[in-house]
Amino acid sequence: MGVIYIGDRETGKTSLALELANPSSNNYVKVLSPPYSQLKALLWDDVAGRTRGTSGDQATYNETLEIEVFLSTRRKTIYTDWIDTPGEIWRASWQKNNPDKWANFVETAHSSQGVILVVPPYREIIRQDMGINSDDFITQQQWVRRFDNWVDFFRYKCPNVKHIALCLNKADLLQGIDLKQEAQKLAFHPHSSRMNWNQRNDYIFKRFFRPVRSHIAQLNQYTSGLTVRCFITSIYNRDLLELPWIYLGIYLK
């Protein structure tokens, strides 16, 4: 099963992937291989005290992840191509200057069945406390315009994709959000979840993704057999972090 894992710069893609592999906190998703120590050595910068961004010198960081998802009646192991892209790859200038690398990435996207797209929160929904600088985030208008490009990418570069998980990351920074309470509503439990997948999607879509409702409608209209689901994620809550992977584990063949 091919899954591409993409997003713009500074959206927290690397931090999410590293935390997913953390063996001390897994619930229903476990990264079996490579080991957490190997990923941390590759992705964590001890001096800076943070994850390293994917180098703009390469089109993709490609690692085969063996992920075990605990479902309601069984365990399912997913062999996933983790394709983490540097933010620069989405710039037209980068694509023009690196045609071979761009072509290789497009080839990978072309054959993928699933996509996890990590997007940042937009400025208007960021909390105005705790020293958070809202200027570090794009405006809602810019955020919506960025989705024009994502729609084109999915429509024309990902013809075989069946499931797209749109992940609004850094949910801990959102106005009016109690991370623990949101996780209690949305969390997956094999026999006692408070919401099903459609209810989770509707709840998150209505709260955070309404500005791009026309974009999501376009994807559903023009791509046969495609399902788009909305999620919120944070490295500070394991239940929310695991949800998109559980979803893909259930529905991707």
Secondary structure, 3 states (H helix, E strand, C coil): CCEEEEECCCCCHHHHHHHHCCCCCCCCEEEEECCHHHHHHHHEECCCCEECCCCCCCCCEEEEEEEEEECCCCEEEEEEEEEECCHHHHCHHHHHHCHHHHHHHHHHHHCCCEEEEEECCCHHHECCCCCCCHHHCCCHHHHHHHHHHHHHHHHHHCCCCCEEEEEECCHHHECCCCHHHHHHHHCCCCCCCCCCHHHHHHHHHHHHHHHHHHHHHHHHHHCCCCEEEEEECCCCCHHHHHHHHHHHHHHCC
